[in-house]
Amino acid sequence: MKSHYLGEEVKVSFVNQRALRQSCVLDCAGEQGRGNWSAGGTKVGAVNELGL
Protein backbone atom coordinates (compact mmCIF):
# COMPACT_ATOMS: atom_id res chain seq x y z
CA MET A 1 0.00 0.00 0.00
CA LYS A 2 1.41 3.35 -1.00
CA SER A 3 0.53 7.01 -0.93
CA HIS A 4 2.45 9.94 -2.33
CA TYR A 5 3.52 12.65 0.09
CA LEU A 6 5.51 15.53 -1.36
CA GLY A 7 6.54 13.35 -4.27
CA GLU A 8 7.90 10.56 -2.07
CA GLU A 9 6.49 7.08 -1.79
CA VAL A 10 5.32 6.27 1.68
CA LYS A 11 4.42 2.73 2.59
CA VAL A 12 1.27 2.50 4.66
CA SER A 13 0.58 -0.50 6.86
CA PHE A 14 -2.90 -1.99 6.96
CA VAL A 15 -3.43 -0.57 10.45
CA ASN A 16 -2.37 2.92 9.37
CA GLN A 17 -4.42 2.58 6.21
CA ARG A 18 -7.51 1.96 8.30
CA ALA A 19 -6.74 4.91 10.57
CA LEU A 20 -6.14 7.15 7.55
CA ARG A 21 -9.40 5.99 5.98
CA GLN A 22 -11.34 6.85 9.14
CA SER A 23 -9.71 10.25 9.68
CA CYS A 24 -9.94 11.09 5.98
CA VAL A 25 -13.69 10.57 5.62
CA LEU A 26 -14.72 14.17 6.28
CA ASP A 27 -11.59 15.90 5.01
CA CYS A 28 -11.49 14.02 1.72
CA ALA A 29 -15.23 13.78 1.08
CA GLY A 30 -15.91 14.67 -2.53
CA GLU A 31 -12.23 15.32 -3.21
CA GLN A 32 -11.69 12.07 -5.13
CA GLY A 33 -8.69 10.99 -3.08
CA ARG A 34 -7.12 14.43 -2.66
CA GLY A 35 -7.34 16.39 0.53
CA ASN A 36 -6.02 16.83 4.04
CA TRP A 37 -5.33 13.56 5.77
CA SER A 38 -5.16 13.71 9.53
CA ALA A 39 -2.43 11.25 10.47
CA GLY A 40 -1.21 11.24 14.03
CA GLY A 41 -2.73 14.67 14.49
CA THR A 42 -0.73 16.08 11.56
CA LYS A 43 -2.44 17.49 8.49
CA VAL A 44 -0.71 16.47 5.28
CA GLY A 45 -1.49 17.01 1.63
CA ALA A 46 -1.65 13.58 0.03
CA VAL A 47 -2.61 11.85 -3.17
CA ASN A 48 -3.69 8.35 -2.24
CA GLU A 49 -3.39 5.17 -4.26
CA LEU A 50 -5.40 3.12 -1.80
CA GLY A 51 -8.80 3.59 -3.40
CA LEU A 52 -10.18 5.15 -0.21
HELIX and SHEET records of a PDB file:
HELIX    1   1 PHE A   14  ASP A   27  1                                  14    
SHEET    1   A 4 GLU A   8  LYS A  11  0                                        
SHEET    2   A 4 LYS A   2  TYR A   5 -1                                        
SHEET    3   A 4 THR A  42  ASN A  48 -1                                        
SHEET    4   A 4 ARG A  34  ALA A  39 -1                                        
END                                                                             
